[in-house]
Amino acid sequence: MLILTQEHEIKFLNPAAAQLLEAQPESLVGEIFPFEVERGKRIELEVPGPEESTRLVELNAVDLVWEREGALLVILRDVTLHRSAELDLQREKERLAVTLDSIADAVIAVNPNGEVERMNQEAVKMIGVTLASVCGQRLGDVLKLRHPKTGKLITDPVGVFLSQEIAPELGVSLAGRDGAEFLVTVEMRCILEGDPSQHGCVVVLRDVTSHKKAEEEIFQTEKLHSISLLAGGIAHDFNNILTAILGNISMVRMGMDEGDIGSKKLLLAEKAALQATSLTQQLLSFSKSGTPLLEATTIDQLVEDSTQFILRGSNVKCEVHKDDNLWSVDADKGQISQVVNNLIINADQAMPEGGIIRLDLTCEHVSSGDIPSLPSGDYVCIAVQDQGGGITPDNLKRIFDPYFTTKKNGNGLGLASSYSIIKSHHGLMTVESVVSEGSTFKVYLPKAAQVAVPTPAATQEDNTIHPGHGRILVMDDMEAMMMVAGEILQVLGYEVEFSTNGDEAIEAYKKAKEAGKPFDAVVFDLTVPGGMGGEEACRILSEYDPGLIAVASSGYSTSNVMSEYEAAGFKAVVPKPYRIKDMSAALHRILK
């Protein structure tokens, strides 16, 4: 405390003031106070301290009568430690703000009344609000969270999540201000141990939408892998049976006139058996034997032709929109045609009263993370959008499951096989749907490294049967299949011997060659349960006789031999089921 005259001469100071000014009281009396003084105003001064330091001193001055004259009472207070603490606190707040904003998760601080106090930048971005607009609002009014079990809005998030009524790892639907919903995990902790009403709490939200979609993608792939084992086995046996049926029908028809009533009925039976092969092709789409034969190709004409064919006579129209200079893709035309057919058929059936299908063919660049489970790169996107009734969320989760269908006469293989085909093309199929508005299926196919070379138009099917001669060894594990193959070959003019597995075929081939009666060709069944199959037997015999002429014939294989037969040492393939003209054409080509 100091007393100054109107001219700021020091008339009195107490010991505390002298200590603050680092002087003896008697040495300052009579001196002019060196600092600015304003009545009724608080001023902060920097006062020299020990060892070249400075102190922050707060000065207050009021009028006073001293020894019957007007004077000033000056109060000095050392606020150095107080200001330092405030500065440290401010720096800590700034450090906390920077730390919170650097966290990838959304963080919201809630006061003891359950009101939003602060949030980081990720929370602002996720919810679509500003801190100023929601500060002071109740958390339940800011976060539009839906209970994962009831689907109702959670009005008291603090109570629900602190009680751990919902497991932290369980995804909760959060609606943004733009109406879009995404999946988040929610964790909530009290700021201090005890009652949240005393100290408030912190909420941490993590967007797991992409993660959940990736998990579902992996789960879907695993399901398809499991079903592929079953589907492949069924297709193998079914194709053998169909081959026996078709082979016998075609041989009987050879001995009949085309105009014969019996021949016509057999032709109808043959066509029905051939239609059954489409079912085995769908089954094979799940299995490894459905591996596509990829080649650089353009798909716009293929897609448009398939669409026109499917919608012929329908009350549904199709609008096609495509980018100029659409990229080529690496694809198996037959399999992609099957996919397009399935999508257009579904879109057509979704609009029994008529409507419009929008078909878009676009060049898309996908960055990492844009589409879960799809690597970054360039893709051609086929989008099929209908105006049907849409797909419910529950059905949407199972839409690509094998044998799942909502159609009265559906078999549940169309979309499942299409999904598997696109995966085998290193692409992806996605679906979005809104009930009562329609669905959009998108197919992403990788851009080809090379530009597609135009191919000549397909010629009419050749039904010529080519007779032949020579010795043929047939290896097949199914007796009925072996017999019909033998009869077909004998009708064509060949001498036939049989073996039921790879070991027997190797032994028979070597014996015949050493006896001077070699086989001109060997027809191998690729899959022999419990024994050596045709692929391994062909490899062994090729080492023994580099001039081996081998034909692969299978309705199912766990390798890519049927699509890459030359790399496996085969000269031709005859897929099961086959007719007499199919075997005739293959042998004629490699033996002529």
Residue, then its C-alpha position, 0 to 999 in steps of 0.5 A: m500500500l502506498i499514499l501519493t500526493q496529487e503529483h504522485e509523490i510518495k508520502f507513505l508505503n508499508p513494508a509489503a510495498a517496499q518489498l514488492l518494489e525491492a527498496q527500503p521504505e525510507s528511501l522511497v518516501g519523497e520520491i515520485f512514483p514511477f508508474e502510471v496511475e489512473r483513479g478507479k481503473r485496474i492496471e497491470l504493471e511489469v515491475p523489475g524483479p530479482e535476477e533480471s526477472t519481471r513481476l506482474v503487479e496489479l495496481n488499483a488507485v482511489d482518492l484519499v484525504w491524507e493529513r487534510e489534503g487530497a491524496l491517492l491510495v494505491i494498492l499493489r498486488d503481485v499477480t505473477l503466479h496467478r497470471s502464470a497459472e492462467l496462461d498455463l491453463q490457456r495453453e492446456k486448453e489449446r493443447l487439448a483442442v488440438t489433441l481432440d481435433s487430431i483424433a479420427d473419432a468424434v469426441i463430445a464433452v457433456n456437462p453434468n446437466g447432459e448438455v453439449e459443452r464441446m466437440n472436436q472437428e470430427a464430431v462437427k463433420m460427422i453430425g453436420v453441425t457447428l459447436a456454436s449451434v448445439c452448445g448447451q443443447r441436450l445430447g439426445d437432441v443433438l445425436k439422432l441415434r437409433h436403438p439397434k434392437t428396437g429401432k427407436l430414437i434414443t432420447d437419453p444417450v447418457g443413461v443408455f450408454l453409461s448403463q452399458e445397455i448397448a455393448p460398445e462394439l455393437g453398431v448404432s445407426l446415427a442420422g446426420r443433418d442431411g438425413a443420411e444414416f451411417l453406422v457408429t460405435v458409441e463409448m461413454r465415460c464419466i469425466l471423473e469416477g462417480d456420478p456423471s451428474q456431478h462431473g459430466c462425461v465424454v462420448v466417443l463415436r466411431d464411424v464403422t460403416s465401411h468396416k461393417k460393409a467390408e466384414e459383410e463382404i468377407f462373410q459373403t465371400e466365405k458363404l460363396h466359398s462354402i456353397s461352391l463345394l456343394a454346387g461343384g459336386i452337384a454340377h459334376d454328377f448332374n453333368n454326367i447324367l445329362t451327358a448320358i441322356l444327350g449322348n443316347i438321344s443323339m445316337v438314336r436320332m442318327g438312325m432316324d429320318e428327320g421327319d420321323i415323329g419319334s425323331k421330333k420327340l427326341l429333338l424336343a427331349e434333347k432341347a430340354a436336356l440342353q436347357a437343364t445345362s443352364l442350371t448347372q452353369q449357374l451352379l458352376s458359377f459358385s465353384k472354382s470351375g466357373t473361372p472366367l476366360l478373361e480377354a480384353t473386350t468391349i461390353d456396351q454392345l453385349v449389354e445392349d443386345s442382352t437388354q433388348f433380348i430380355l425386354r422383347g415383348s415386355n411393357v418395361k422400357c430401357e433407357v441406355h446412357k453410356d460414356d463416349n469411348l467406354w473403356s475395354v474390360d478383361a471379361d468372359k463375354g458369356q459370363i458377363s452376358q449371364v450377369v446382365n441377363n439376371l439384372i435385367i430380368n430382375a428389374d423387369q419383374a420388379m415392375p409388373e405394371g410397367g416402367i423404365i429401367r435406366l442403364d448406365l455404362t460409365c468409366e469410373h476412377v475409384s480411390s482407396g476407401d471409396i467403395p469397401s472391398l474394391p481396390s483403387g483403380d479404373y473400372v467400367c461401371i454397369a448400373v441397372q436402376d428400376q422403379g419397382g417396389g424396392i427391397t426391404p432392409d432385411n432382404l437387402k442383407r441376404i440379397f446375394d445369398p445362394y438360394f435366397t429368393t422372394k419370388k414364388n418361382g425363383n431358385g435363388l441362384g440368379l443374383a448369387s451366381s452373378y455376384s460370384i461371377i463378378k468377384s471372379h472377374h476381380g470386380l464387385m457388385t453392389v446394391e442400393s434400394v429404397v422401399s417404394e422407390g426402386s433399386t440400383f445394382k452396380v457392377y464394377l469391372p476392372k479396366a483392361a490393360q489393352v484395348a479390345v480387338p474387334t472380333p468377327a461376327a459369329t457364324q451359324e452353328d455347325n451341326t456336321i458329324h465327322p466320322g473318324h478312325g483310330r484308337i481312343l482311350v476313355m477315362d471316366d469314373m462313372e460307368a454310365m458316362m463311360m459307356v455312352a462315351g464309348e458308344i458315341l466314339q464307336v458310332l463315329g468309327y473309333e476303336v475304344e478302350f476304357s479306364t476308371n481312374g488316372d492310374e489305370a489310364i497311365e498303365a493302359y496307355k503305356k502297355a498299348k504303346e509298348a505293344g505297338k498298338p498306341f492310342d491316337a488320343v485319350v479322353f480324360d475326365l478331370t474329376v475322379p473322387g478318391g482317385m487320380g484325375g485327368e489333369e495329373a494323369c495327363r501331366i504324367l503321360s506327357e512326360y512319358d510321351p511328349g506326343l500325347i494327344a489328350v482331350a479334357s472332358s468335365g462338368y466340374s473341376t477344381s482347377n482352371v483346366m477347362s478355360e486354360y487347357e493348353a497350359a495343362g497339356f490338353k489339345a482340346v476340351v469337350p465340356k459335359p454335357y455333350r452331344i455326339k457332334d461335340m465329340s466328333a468336332a473336337l476329335h476331327r480337329i486334333l486328329k485330321 
